[in-house]
């Protein structure tokens, strides 16, 4: 099928990870699998913001460095970062040294604290925006950059003071965190992801 590649073991896989082992492992074991952990959700929103204008593989290769630099993306710890931390991070060659995006992560950690007070958890708020399951076969040509739901979540976050959370960034986040299953029909991972989504308890 269009959009699929076949690996050395004969498994069909979405085309986009190519043959890079790190990217293939991310596709096979992480992308699309549902997540309800606030820290992981916050990390992914931050990293999607850093990814803007770059490839996700660039960010994935630096993810361990990002985690070290941002205290594992612990929301309360990052929310307490100061201007001194900003200057430290701007000098950190292991991450993307974009001052605006660094400041955004700290701001968004504080907004995440607010959102936890409002909704009980970041997960409970985000999963309100889960789209209805797709009713037709998912082919490469059917993948979109943003949706009604990602636009709504982006708007809701920005109204609450979040930054670097545009509709396209948010949809990439939704794809990766399992709010949708955008593994193509025929991809060997798609059915496993669908089973995880079926068994997943949505946070409330």
N, C-alpha and C positions, 0 to 999 in steps of 0.2 A: 504494500500500500504506500501511497505517497506520504512522505513525512517520516517514514520509518527506515531504520538501518538494521542490518543483521550482523550480530557479533560473531566471534569465532566459535561460540558454542551453539550458534544457530538461533539465538533469541532475537526477536524483533524488539526494537527500542525506539522511542522518540528520537528524532534526528539531532536535537539541539546540543546534547552533551558531547557529540563527536566521539573521539577516542581517548580523550584525556581521562586518566584513571580517577582523578579526584572528582571531576565533573560527572563521570559515569556513576560513581558511588553515591554522589549527591542525588542524582536522578533516581537511582534504584532504591535508596534507603530513606531518603528524607522528603523529596519534593512531592507534595500532594497528600502526605499523610497527616491526618488531623491532629492539631495541637491545642491544648487547653491550658498550658502553663504560661502564666503571665510573663515570666522572665524570658522565655523563648520567643513569645510573641513580640515583646518589646525589642529584643535583639534584632529580630527579622525586620521590623519596621525601620529601625535605625539603619541597618545594613542596606536595605532597599533604598533609603535616602542617600546613602553614600554611593550606591551603585549608579545613581542618575548620571548619565553622560559617559558611563564606563560599562564594561562587560561584567556580568555576574561572576564569571570565572576569576576576574581580577580580584573581586571582593572575597570570593571563596578562598583564594590562595592566601589572603591576608586575614582570614577570619580569626585564627588563633591570636594574631597580634592585636586585632580589635578587641577581642575578649580580655586580653591582658591589660590593654590600655584603659578599657572602660569597666574594670572591676567585674567582669563577667556579665555586664549589662544588668547588674542588680539595680532595680529601679530606685530604691531609697539611697543607695550609695552614690549613684550618678546624680541624683537630684541635689545632693549636697556638694557637688563639685563647685569650685570657685574659679575666679579668673586665673589663679595660679595653675589650676589644672588645665585650663584652656591653653595657656602658654606651653605647658608641658606637652600637651597633645599635638599642638601645631609643630613642635620640634621632633615628633616621633616618626621616624622614617619608615616604620613598619606598617603604618596605616595610611589612609588617604588624608593628607594634611590640608584639608579645606576648612578654613576657620568658620565659615558660615554653617557648614554641616556639623562641625564639632559643637558649636554653640547650640545648634538645633537639638542635638541629642540630649544635652543637659536640660534645655527647655522642655523637651518632650517627656523626659523623666518626671519633671515636676507636674506636667499636665497628666501623666499617667497616674501619679498619686491622687490628683483630683478626681480622675475617672474611676479609680478604685473606690473612692468615697461615694461617688455618685451611683455606680452600678454594682458595687460589690467586688468586682474584679475586672481587669482589662479584658479577659477572655469572655466574660458574660456580655460585655458591651459589644465586642467585635463580632461574636457569633450571632448577634441579632441580624446581621447583614448577610447571612448565608443565603445564596441564591437557591431557587428551586432547581432540582436536578435537571440536567439537559435531557431533552426528549428525543434527540436524534443522534446519529452516529457522529463521533468527533473525529474529524479529519484535519489535516494540517491547515487547510483553507478556512476552517471554522474557528480557529483560535483568534481571539480578539485582544486588543490592547487595553480596553477598559469596558466596563459594563455599567448598567444602571445601578447595580448594588455597590460597585466600587466607587462610583461617583457619589452615591449617598453616604457611604462611610467616610470618604475623603471630606465631604462637606461637613459632616458631623464632627470629625476630628478638628478640622480647621476652625470651626465655630468655637471649639473649646481651647483654641490657642496653639494647636500642634502646627508644626512646619515640616516642609519637605514630605508632604503626604498627599500629593496630587492623585487624581483618579487612576493614572497608569501605574504609578508606584504602588498604590494600594491594591490594584488588581494583581500585580506580580506577587505581592504579599499574600493575597487570598489564595492564589494558585499554590504557592509553596507551603502554606500552613493548612491546607486541606479543606478550605471552605468550598472549593470546587475541585473536581477531578478532571484536570486537563491533560492527563496522559491520553495519547491518541488511541483510538480503537486499533487493536492489534499489538499494542505495546505490551510486553510481558508483565509489566508492573501494574497495568491499569486495574485488573481484577482484584489484585491484592489490596490496592488502595481503596477500591470500592467496598471491599469487605471490611476494612478498617473503619471507613466512614459509616457503614451500616451499624457496626458495633459501638461506635463512639457515642458517649454520653455528652450531649451538648451542655455547656455550662449555662447556668441560669442565675 
